[in-house]
Amino acid sequence: MSHLVAFYHHLPAWIRPAAATLRGAQLRSQRYGPDTDRLVEEAMEREYWSPQRWRDWQQERLAQVLHRAATRVPFYRDAWARRRSRGDYSSWERLENWPILEGEKLRRQPLAFLADDCQPRRMVRDHTSGTSGRPLQLWRSQRTLRARYALYEARHRLWYGVSRRDRWAMAGGQLVAPFSQTKPPFWAWNAAMKQLYVSSYHLSPRYCPAILEALERYDVRYLWGYPSSLYALAEAALATGVRKTFRVAIANAEPVFERQRRAVRAAFGCALRETYGMVELVAAAGECEFGGLHSWPEMGWTEILDQGTPVEDGQAGDLVGTSLLEADMPLIRYRLGDRVARRDAESPCACGRTLPLFDRIEGRDDDMLYTLDGRRVGRLDPVFKGSLPIREAQIVQPSLDRVIVRYVPAGGYTPAAGESIRDALRARMGPVAVVLEPMEEIPRGPNGKFRAVICELPPAERPGAPRDRDHQEISTLTSI
C-alpha cells in the first residue's frame, strides 16, 4: 500500500471527501478541456462514416505514426538502424515489415518507447499490471488524454443517455476505505467529477445496505465498475429488497456474464453494458444499445492473427494493435495477450453505426478470491501497480486463510518489494497468510498465456458463491 493511500486512510472521515475532490479536480483538468465538446461531437459524427472513409482515415494516420516511430522513438529507430546495418532495406512504411512487439520489451525499457521530442516530467505517467500481473509504465500527453476521454464520453456514456455531468458511482480497485473498516463510509465523494467512489472490497451483504443508501443519498444516476463488483452490489440489493433505478451500469476490465446482466437488470432496472480497453491505448470497444460490441478505429489499427497469419472473420486469434490515437509513445504491432474474433462485415449492427464489431473477446477472465469474512474480491491488479521490480506475477488461493503469490523477480528485487506485495494483498483481503514463491517463469497454459488470479477453493468453501449452472459457466470461461 502506498504512503499516499496510508495517509488518506488516516485522515478523519469528514476530510476525505475534500482530498478526493482535490484529486478529482486534478484528473478533470487532465482529461477534459475547452475542446472536449468538439472532440465528442466529431467522434459521434465518425460513427457513421462509410467503410472506405474509415480505411482512408486509418491509413493516413497509420503512415504518420509509423514515420514518427521510426524516426523519433529510440527503441524503433535503433531497431531499424540495426536492420539497415545488416543490409535489410525493408520499408518502415509497410506495417507488415515491423515485428510483433511483446510486452516484456516495453516493461524492461518503457522510456525507450517515448518520442525524443517529449519530456516525461510534463506528461502523465500511467501504471498498470494488466491481466497477466506484469507491471507496466506509460507516459501520456494531455492532448492524448483529452482525445481518449472524449471517446469515452461519446461511446461509454452518451450511447447510454448519460454524461460526465451526471452524478455517478464507481466500484473499482482504489482503496478508498481500509479493508479493516467496519463502519461507513465505505466510499469517497469526489465533487469535482460528481463521482461516488465505492470500495469494491466492502461489497458484502454486511456492508452493501449502507452503500446502497449512499447511492440514494448522493442521487447517483449511473454505475461504473468491475462487473464482479456491480454483480455483488446487485445481489445485495436483491437480497435486502432494496430497489434503486439507474440509467445504466457500465462494466470495465472484466468479461460480462449473462447472470450478471440478469441480476443488474432485476436489482437496478437497467442494462449492464460491456466495454473493452487497456492502458496501452491500441484498441478499445464498447457495447451499443443493441448489444453489438463495436471496436473504435481511432484508437488503433488492429490485426487478428493465428501464429502470425491473419484469420477470417468469426475465427478467434491473437489481438495485435498499433497505436493511432497515441503518437508520442506509440506501440507498433503490440501483442495484447487477448484473443478476439471479428464479426463478419456483412452482418451490420441494428444501431446503424459503421464501427467494426467484435464477435467475442477471450483472455480477460480471472477468478474471484474470497476473504475470511465472506467478501468476494476481484481484479487484484492494483497490488502490482507502480514500479515493483518483478517481471510477472500470479495470485493463487488454495484456502480462505492462505494466498500464494508466484512471481518472477527483476533486477533490483529486494525483500522490501515482497513485503509491499504482502501489505497490498492484506489491505484488500484482511489477515491472510501470503506466501511468496519466486520462479523463473509463470507456468503457461496451452495457449501460451497464464491466468493472473486462480481460486482453488472447492465450490462449497466459497462464501456466497453461485451453486447453480452459473458457477459452471465461470469455471469453463476462466479456463480459456
C-alpha positions as CSV (number, residue, x, y, z in Angstrom):
1,M,0.0,0.0,0.0
2,S,1.4,3.4,-1.0
3,H,2.3,6.1,1.6
4,L,-0.3,8.4,0.0
5,V,-3.1,5.8,0.4
6,A,-2.0,5.2,4.0
7,F,-2.0,8.9,4.7
8,Y,-5.5,9.1,3.2
9,H,-6.8,6.4,5.4
10,H,-5.5,8.2,8.5
11,L,-7.4,11.3,7.6
12,P,-10.7,11.9,9.5
13,A,-13.7,10.7,7.6
14,W,-15.0,14.3,7.2
15,I,-11.8,15.4,5.5
16,R,-11.5,12.5,3.0
17,P,-14.1,14.0,0.5
18,A,-12.0,17.1,0.3
19,A,-8.9,15.1,-0.5
20,A,-10.8,13.0,-3.1
21,T,-12.3,16.2,-4.7
22,L,-8.8,17.7,-4.9
23,R,-7.5,14.7,-6.7
24,G,-10.7,14.7,-8.9
25,A,-10.1,18.3,-9.9
26,Q,-6.5,17.3,-11.0
27,L,-7.9,14.4,-13.1
28,R,-10.6,16.5,-14.6
29,S,-8.2,19.2,-15.8
30,Q,-6.0,16.4,-17.3
31,R,-8.9,14.7,-19.1
32,Y,-11.2,17.5,-20.1
33,G,-10.8,20.9,-21.6
34,P,-12.4,23.6,-23.7
35,D,-12.1,21.4,-26.8
36,T,-13.8,18.3,-25.2
37,D,-17.3,19.0,-26.5
38,R,-15.9,19.5,-30.0
39,L,-13.9,16.3,-29.8
40,V,-17.0,14.4,-28.6
41,E,-19.2,15.7,-31.5
42,E,-16.5,14.7,-34.0
43,A,-16.3,11.2,-32.5
44,M,-20.0,10.7,-32.8
45,E,-20.1,12.0,-36.4
46,R,-17.4,9.5,-37.3
47,E,-19.5,6.6,-36.1
48,Y,-21.5,6.8,-39.4
49,W,-18.6,7.1,-41.8
50,S,-18.5,4.8,-44.8
51,P,-16.1,1.8,-44.6
52,Q,-14.0,3.4,-47.3
53,R,-13.7,6.7,-45.4
54,W,-12.6,4.8,-42.3
55,R,-9.9,2.9,-44.3
56,D,-8.6,6.1,-45.8
57,W,-8.5,7.9,-42.4
58,Q,-6.8,4.9,-40.7
59,Q,-4.2,4.5,-43.4
60,E,-3.3,8.2,-43.4
61,R,-2.9,8.2,-39.6
62,L,-1.0,4.9,-39.6
63,A,1.5,6.4,-42.1
64,Q,2.1,9.3,-39.7
65,V,2.5,7.1,-36.7
66,L,4.9,4.7,-38.4
67,H,7.1,7.6,-39.7
68,R,7.2,9.2,-36.3
69,A,8.0,5.9,-34.5
70,A,10.8,5.0,-37.0
71,T,12.5,8.5,-36.8
72,R,11.8,9.8,-33.3
73,V,11.2,6.9,-31.0
74,P,14.6,5.5,-29.7
75,F,13.5,1.8,-29.5
76,Y,12.2,1.7,-33.1
77,R,14.9,4.0,-34.5
78,D,17.7,1.9,-33.2
79,A,16.0,-1.3,-34.3
80,W,15.7,0.0,-37.9
81,A,19.3,1.2,-37.8
82,R,20.4,-2.3,-36.9
83,R,18.4,-3.7,-39.7
84,R,19.9,-1.3,-42.2
85,S,23.4,-2.2,-41.0
86,R,22.7,-5.8,-41.8
87,G,21.6,-4.9,-45.3
88,D,17.8,-5.0,-44.6
89,Y,16.3,-2.2,-46.6
90,S,12.6,-3.1,-46.0
91,S,10.3,-0.1,-45.9
92,W,9.1,1.0,-42.5
93,E,6.1,2.5,-44.3
94,R,4.6,-1.0,-44.6
95,L,3.2,-2.4,-41.3
96,E,3.9,-6.0,-42.2
97,N,7.7,-5.2,-42.1
98,W,7.5,-4.4,-38.4
99,P,8.0,-7.3,-36.0
100,I,5.4,-8.3,-33.3
101,L,6.1,-6.4,-30.1
102,E,5.9,-8.4,-26.9
103,G,5.0,-6.7,-23.6
104,E,8.3,-7.7,-21.9
105,K,10.3,-5.3,-24.1
106,L,8.0,-2.5,-23.2
107,R,8.2,-3.4,-19.5
108,R,12.0,-3.5,-19.5
109,Q,12.7,-0.1,-21.1
110,P,9.5,1.9,-21.2
111,L,11.2,5.3,-21.7
112,A,12.8,3.9,-24.9
113,F,9.3,4.0,-26.5
114,L,8.8,7.7,-25.8
115,A,9.5,10.0,-28.7
116,D,12.7,12.0,-28.2
117,D,10.9,15.3,-28.5
118,C,8.7,14.6,-25.4
119,Q,9.5,15.4,-21.8
120,P,8.3,12.8,-19.3
121,R,8.1,15.4,-16.5
122,R,5.5,17.3,-18.5
123,M,3.4,14.2,-19.2
124,V,1.1,12.0,-17.1
125,R,2.6,8.7,-16.0
126,D,0.2,5.7,-16.0
127,H,0.6,2.4,-14.3
128,T,-1.0,-1.0,-14.9
129,S,-0.3,-4.6,-14.3
130,G,-2.8,-5.8,-17.0
131,T,-4.5,-9.2,-16.9
132,S,-1.1,-11.0,-16.8
133,G,0.1,-9.5,-13.5
134,R,3.1,-7.8,-15.1
135,P,3.7,-4.2,-14.1
136,L,3.8,-1.6,-16.9
137,Q,4.5,2.2,-17.0
138,L,3.5,4.6,-19.8
139,W,3.5,8.3,-20.3
140,R,0.7,10.3,-21.9
141,S,0.4,13.9,-23.1
142,Q,-2.6,16.0,-22.2
143,R,-3.6,16.0,-25.8
144,T,-3.7,12.2,-25.9
145,L,-5.6,12.0,-22.6
146,R,-8.3,14.5,-23.8
147,A,-8.7,12.7,-27.1
148,R,-9.0,9.4,-25.2
149,Y,-11.6,10.7,-22.7
150,A,-13.6,12.4,-25.4
151,L,-14.0,8.9,-27.0
152,Y,-15.1,7.5,-23.6
153,E,-17.6,10.3,-23.2
154,A,-19.1,9.6,-26.6
155,R,-19.2,5.8,-26.5
156,H,-19.1,4.9,-22.9
157,R,-21.6,7.5,-21.7
158,L,-23.6,9.3,-24.4
159,W,-24.6,6.0,-26.1
160,Y,-26.4,5.2,-22.9
161,G,-28.0,8.6,-22.3
162,V,-25.7,9.8,-19.5
163,S,-22.7,12.2,-19.5
164,R,-19.8,13.3,-17.3
165,R,-22.1,16.0,-15.9
166,D,-24.3,13.4,-14.3
167,R,-23.7,12.0,-10.8
168,W,-22.2,8.5,-11.0
169,A,-20.7,5.8,-8.8
170,M,-17.5,3.9,-9.5
171,A,-16.8,0.5,-8.0
172,G,-13.1,0.0,-8.7
173,G,-9.8,-1.1,-7.2
174,Q,-8.9,2.0,-5.3
175,L,-8.6,1.6,-1.5
176,V,-11.0,4.4,-0.6
177,A,-11.7,2.6,2.7
178,P,-9.3,0.3,4.7
179,F,-10.2,-3.3,4.5
180,S,-10.4,-3.4,8.3
181,Q,-13.0,-0.6,8.4
182,T,-16.4,-2.0,9.6
183,K,-18.5,1.2,9.7
184,P,-19.5,3.6,6.9
185,P,-18.4,5.4,4.9
186,F,-17.1,2.7,2.5
187,W,-16.9,5.3,-0.2
188,A,-15.4,8.7,-1.1
189,W,-17.3,11.6,-2.7
190,N,-15.3,13.3,-5.4
191,A,-17.3,16.5,-6.0
192,A,-15.1,17.7,-8.9
193,M,-16.1,14.8,-11.0
194,K,-19.5,14.2,-9.4
195,Q,-18.3,10.7,-8.6
196,L,-19.0,8.5,-5.6
197,Y,-16.1,6.0,-5.5
198,V,-17.3,2.9,-3.7
199,S,-14.9,0.4,-2.1
200,S,-15.1,-2.8,-4.1
201,Y,-13.5,-4.5,-1.1
202,H,-16.7,-3.9,1.0
203,L,-19.3,-5.4,-1.3
204,S,-20.6,-8.0,1.1
205,P,-24.2,-8.4,2.5
206,R,-23.0,-6.9,5.7
207,Y,-21.9,-3.6,4.2
208,C,-23.9,-3.2,1.0
209,P,-27.1,-1.8,2.7
210,A,-25.0,1.3,3.7
211,I,-23.5,1.5,0.2
212,L,-27.0,1.3,-1.4
213,E,-28.2,4.1,0.9
214,A,-25.3,6.2,-0.1
215,L,-26.1,5.8,-3.8
216,E,-29.6,7.1,-3.0
217,R,-28.3,10.0,-0.8
218,Y,-25.9,11.2,-3.4
219,D,-28.5,10.9,-6.2
220,V,-26.3,8.7,-8.3
221,R,-27.7,8.3,-11.9
222,Y,-25.5,5.6,-13.3
223,L,-22.9,3.0,-12.2
224,W,-19.5,2.1,-13.5
225,G,-17.1,-0.6,-12.4
226,Y,-15.9,-4.2,-12.5
227,P,-18.8,-6.4,-13.4
228,S,-18.0,-8.6,-10.4
229,S,-18.4,-5.6,-8.2
230,L,-21.6,-4.4,-9.8
231,Y,-23.0,-8.0,-9.6
232,A,-22.2,-8.2,-5.9
233,L,-24.0,-4.9,-5.3
234,A,-27.0,-6.1,-7.3
235,E,-27.1,-9.4,-5.4
236,A,-27.1,-7.4,-2.1
237,A,-29.9,-5.2,-3.3
238,L,-32.0,-8.2,-4.3
239,A,-31.3,-10.0,-1.0
240,T,-32.3,-6.9,1.1
241,G,-35.2,-6.0,-1.0
242,V,-33.8,-2.5,-1.8
243,R,-34.8,-1.1,-5.1
244,K,-32.9,1.7,-6.9
245,T,-33.2,2.6,-10.5
246,F,-30.2,3.7,-12.6
247,R,-30.0,4.7,-16.2
248,V,-27.2,2.2,-17.0
249,A,-24.4,0.1,-15.4
250,I,-21.2,0.3,-17.4
251,A,-18.7,-2.6,-16.9
252,N,-15.0,-2.5,-17.4
253,A,-11.8,-4.6,-17.1
254,E,-13.6,-8.0,-16.9
255,P,-15.9,-10.1,-19.1
256,V,-19.6,-9.8,-18.5
257,F,-21.7,-12.9,-17.9
258,E,-25.3,-13.3,-18.5
259,R,-26.1,-14.0,-14.9
260,Q,-24.6,-10.6,-14.1
261,R,-26.8,-8.9,-16.6
262,R,-29.8,-10.6,-15.2
263,A,-29.0,-9.5,-11.6
264,V,-28.3,-5.9,-12.5
265,R,-31.5,-5.7,-14.6
266,A,-33.5,-7.2,-11.7
267,A,-32.0,-5.0,-9.0
268,F,-31.5,-1.7,-10.7
269,G,-33.8,-1.7,-13.7
270,C,-31.1,-1.0,-16.2
271,A,-28.8,-2.7,-18.7
272,L,-25.3,-3.8,-17.9
273,R,-23.1,-2.7,-20.8
274,E,-19.7,-4.2,-21.6
275,T,-16.6,-2.2,-22.5
276,Y,-13.1,-3.2,-23.6
277,G,-9.9,-1.3,-23.4
278,M,-6.4,-1.1,-22.0
279,V,-3.9,1.4,-20.8
280,E,-1.6,0.7,-23.8
281,L,-4.2,2.5,-26.0
282,V,-4.0,0.3,-29.1
283,A,-7.6,-1.0,-29.1
284,A,-11.0,-0.3,-27.5
285,A,-14.6,-1.3,-27.8
286,G,-18.0,-0.5,-26.4
287,E,-21.4,-2.3,-26.4
288,C,-24.1,-0.3,-28.1
289,E,-27.8,-0.3,-27.1
290,F,-28.5,-3.2,-29.4
291,G,-25.8,-5.4,-27.8
292,G,-23.1,-5.0,-30.5
293,L,-19.6,-4.8,-29.2
294,H,-18.1,-2.1,-31.5
295,S,-14.4,-1.5,-31.8
296,W,-13.0,2.0,-32.1
297,P,-10.9,2.6,-35.3
298,E,-9.4,5.9,-33.9
299,M,-7.7,4.0,-31.0
300,G,-5.6,1.6,-33.1
301,W,-5.0,-0.4,-36.2
302,T,-6.0,-4.0,-35.1
303,E,-4.8,-7.3,-36.6
304,I,-6.2,-10.7,-35.5
305,L,-3.5,-13.3,-36.1
306,D,-3.1,-17.0,-35.5
307,Q,0.6,-17.9,-35.4
308,G,1.3,-14.7,-37.3
309,T,-1.3,-15.3,-40.1
310,P,-4.5,-13.2,-40.3
311,V,-7.6,-15.2,-39.5
312,E,-11.0,-15.0,-41.2
313,D,-14.0,-13.1,-39.7
314,G,-15.6,-15.2,-37.0
315,Q,-12.4,-17.0,-36.1
316,A,-10.5,-16.2,-32.9
317,G,-6.9,-15.1,-33.0
318,D,-4.3,-13.0,-31.1
319,L,-5.2,-9.3,-31.0
320,V,-2.3,-7.2,-32.2
321,G,-2.7,-3.5,-32.1
322,T,-0.8,-0.5,-33.5
323,S,-1.3,3.0,-31.9
324,L,-3.3,5.5,-33.9
325,L,-4.5,7.8,-31.1
326,E,-1.1,7.9,-29.4
327,A,1.8,9.2,-31.4
328,D,4.1,10.2,-28.5
329,M,4.6,6.8,-27.1
330,P,3.4,4.6,-30.0
331,L,3.2,0.8,-29.8
332,I,3.7,-0.9,-33.2
333,R,2.1,-4.3,-33.6
334,Y,1.8,-4.8,-29.9
335,R,0.5,-8.2,-28.8
336,L,-2.1,-7.6,-26.1
337,G,-2.5,-11.2,-24.9
338,D,-6.2,-11.3,-25.6
339,R,-7.9,-13.4,-28.3
340,V,-10.7,-11.9,-30.2
341,A,-12.9,-12.7,-33.2
342,R,-14.4,-10.1,-35.6
343,R,-17.9,-10.3,-36.8
344,D,-18.5,-10.6,-40.5
345,A,-18.6,-7.2,-42.1
346,E,-21.7,-8.3,-44.0
347,S,-23.6,-8.5,-40.7
348,P,-24.1,-4.9,-39.6
349,C,-25.4,-3.9,-36.2
350,A,-29.0,-2.8,-35.8
351,C,-27.8,0.5,-34.3
352,G,-26.7,1.7,-37.8
353,R,-23.2,2.6,-36.8
354,T,-20.4,1.6,-39.1
355,L,-17.9,1.0,-36.4
356,P,-16.4,-2.6,-36.8
357,L,-17.8,-5.3,-34.5
358,F,-16.0,-7.8,-32.2
359,D,-17.9,-11.1,-32.1
360,R,-16.3,-12.1,-28.9
361,I,-13.2,-11.4,-26.6
362,E,-11.3,-14.1,-24.8
363,G,-8.5,-13.8,-22.3
364,R,-9.7,-11.4,-19.7
365,D,-11.1,-14.0,-17.3
366,D,-9.7,-14.0,-13.8
367,D,-11.1,-15.9,-10.8
368,M,-12.6,-14.2,-7.8
369,L,-10.8,-14.6,-4.4
370,Y,-12.7,-14.9,-1.1
371,T,-12.0,-13.4,2.3
372,L,-12.4,-15.0,5.7
373,D,-15.4,-12.8,6.5
374,G,-17.3,-13.7,3.3
375,R,-16.3,-11.0,0.8
376,R,-15.5,-11.6,-2.8
377,V,-12.5,-9.8,-4.2
378,G,-11.8,-9.4,-7.9
379,R,-9.4,-7.5,-10.1
380,L,-6.3,-7.5,-7.9
381,D,-4.0,-5.8,-10.4
382,P,-3.6,-2.8,-8.2
383,V,-1.4,-5.0,-6.0
384,F,1.3,-4.8,-8.7
385,K,0.9,-1.3,-9.9
386,G,3.8,1.1,-9.6
387,S,7.5,0.2,-10.1
388,L,7.8,-3.1,-8.3
389,P,10.9,-5.0,-9.5
390,I,9.0,-8.0,-10.8
391,R,8.5,-9.2,-14.4
392,E,5.2,-11.1,-13.9
393,A,3.1,-12.5,-11.1
394,Q,0.2,-14.8,-10.4
395,I,-2.0,-15.0,-7.3
396,V,-3.3,-18.4,-6.2
397,Q,-5.8,-19.0,-3.3
398,P,-5.6,-22.6,-2.0
399,S,-7.6,-21.8,1.2
400,L,-9.6,-19.0,2.8
401,D,-6.7,-18.1,5.0
402,R,-3.8,-18.5,2.6
403,V,-2.7,-16.9,-0.7
404,I,0.3,-17.8,-2.8
405,V,2.0,-15.2,-5.0
406,R,4.2,-16.7,-7.7
407,Y,6.5,-14.0,-9.2
408,V,9.4,-13.6,-11.5
409,P,11.9,-11.1,-9.9
410,A,13.5,-8.5,-12.0
411,G,16.8,-6.7,-11.3
412,G,16.8,-4.8,-8.1
413,Y,14.3,-7.1,-6.3
414,T,14.6,-6.9,-2.5
415,P,12.6,-8.4,0.4
416,A,11.0,-4.9,0.7
417,A,9.3,-5.5,-2.6
418,G,7.8,-8.7,-1.3
419,E,6.6,-7.0,1.9
420,S,4.9,-4.4,-0.3
421,I,3.0,-7.2,-2.1
422,R,2.0,-8.7,1.2
423,D,0.8,-5.4,2.6
424,A,-1.2,-4.7,-0.6
425,L,-2.9,-8.1,-0.5
426,R,-3.7,-7.9,3.2
427,A,-5.1,-4.4,2.7
428,R,-7.6,-5.9,0.2
429,M,-8.2,-9.4,1.8
430,G,-7.6,-8.9,5.5
431,P,-5.4,-11.1,7.7
432,V,-4.4,-13.9,5.3
433,A,-1.1,-15.7,5.1
434,V,0.7,-14.5,2.0
435,V,3.4,-17.0,0.7
436,L,5.8,-15.6,-1.9
437,E,7.2,-18.1,-4.4
438,P,9.9,-16.8,-6.8
439,M,10.0,-18.6,-10.1
440,E,11.9,-18.4,-13.4
441,E,8.7,-18.2,-15.3
442,I,5.0,-18.5,-14.5
443,P,3.6,-21.7,-16.0
444,R,1.6,-21.2,-19.2
445,G,-1.5,-22.9,-20.4
446,P,-1.9,-24.5,-23.9
447,N,-2.5,-21.0,-25.4
448,G,0.8,-19.7,-24.1
449,K,-0.9,-17.5,-21.5
450,F,-1.3,-17.7,-17.8
451,R,-4.1,-16.6,-15.6
452,A,-3.2,-13.8,-13.2
453,V,-5.6,-14.9,-10.4
454,I,-6.6,-18.5,-9.6
455,C,-9.0,-19.6,-6.9
456,E,-8.5,-23.2,-5.9
457,L,-11.2,-23.3,-3.3
458,P,-13.9,-26.0,-3.8
459,P,-17.3,-24.5,-4.6
460,A,-18.7,-25.5,-1.2
461,E,-16.0,-23.4,0.5
462,R,-16.6,-20.2,-1.5
463,P,-18.7,-17.8,0.7
464,G,-21.8,-16.8,-1.3
465,A,-20.5,-18.4,-4.5
466,P,-23.2,-19.5,-7.0
467,R,-24.2,-23.1,-6.7
468,D,-26.0,-23.5,-9.9
469,R,-25.0,-23.7,-13.5
470,D,-23.7,-20.1,-13.4
471,H,-20.8,-21.4,-11.4
472,Q,-20.1,-24.0,-14.0
473,E,-20.2,-21.1,-16.6
474,I,-17.5,-19.3,-14.6
475,S,-15.2,-22.3,-14.3
476,T,-15.5,-23.0,-18.0
477,L,-14.8,-19.5,-19.1
478,T,-11.8,-18.9,-16.8
479,S,-10.1,-22.0,-18.1
480,I,-9.7,-20.4,-21.6
